Amino acid sequence: MATATEKLSWIKSHLAAGHTIQITTYLRATRYTAKHAEMFRVDGTNALVVQRGRHWDCIDHCKISAFA
């Protein structure tokens, strides 16, 4: 299992390369493009989170895919 920092750098590198990132949960799949790169961060508890409005959702246990 990769750490949150490694996952974050993987996501940011794919977004910088122009790929689309998809975060999949049991109920929803959301796609992010390069303009959404600042919506990802590692919080104080070393969890990978993504911004949803004014809130931050943990995506540690979600499936993360990249598409060209």
N, C-alpha and C positions, 0 to 999 in steps of 0.2 A: 504494500500500500504506500503510495506516495504521500509526502507531507503536503500541507496546505500551501506552503511557499512554492514547492515544485509544481503543484497543480496550477497555481496562479501564473507562474512564468510560462508554463505550457500554453495556457489559455491566451495570455498576452502575446506570445510569439505567433500563434496561429491567427489571431485577430490582426496583428501587424502585417502578416503575409497576405491579408485579404480574404481569409477563410471565414466561414460562418461557424459559430459555436452553438451547439444545441445542448441545453440542460433538460434532462428528462426525469420526471418523478413518476409515481404510479398513476397520477391523474392528468398531468399536463406536460407538454414539451414546448419550450420557449427557445427561440433562436435569437442570437446576438451577432451583430456585425461589428466592424471596426469602430464605428461611431459610439458603440457602447462599452469600449474598453475601460473607461474610468468607473464603470459600475461594479467592478470586481475588486475585492481586497481581502486581506487576512486581518481578522479582528484581534482584539487583545487576548482572547482565549485560544489563539492559534487555530481558528476555524475559518474555512473559506466561505465567504459570504458574497451575495450579489444584492444590489440595491433594487428595491421594489417600492417606488414612490419615496416616502420619507423613512421607510423601514429597511432593514437589512435581513435577508433570509439566508440561513445556513444551507450550503449545497455540498457538504462533506460527503454525504451518502447517496448523492444523485449520480446518474449516468451522465458523463460529459463526452460529447462527440464533436468532431470537426469535419466540415464539409468544404470542398474546394469550390 
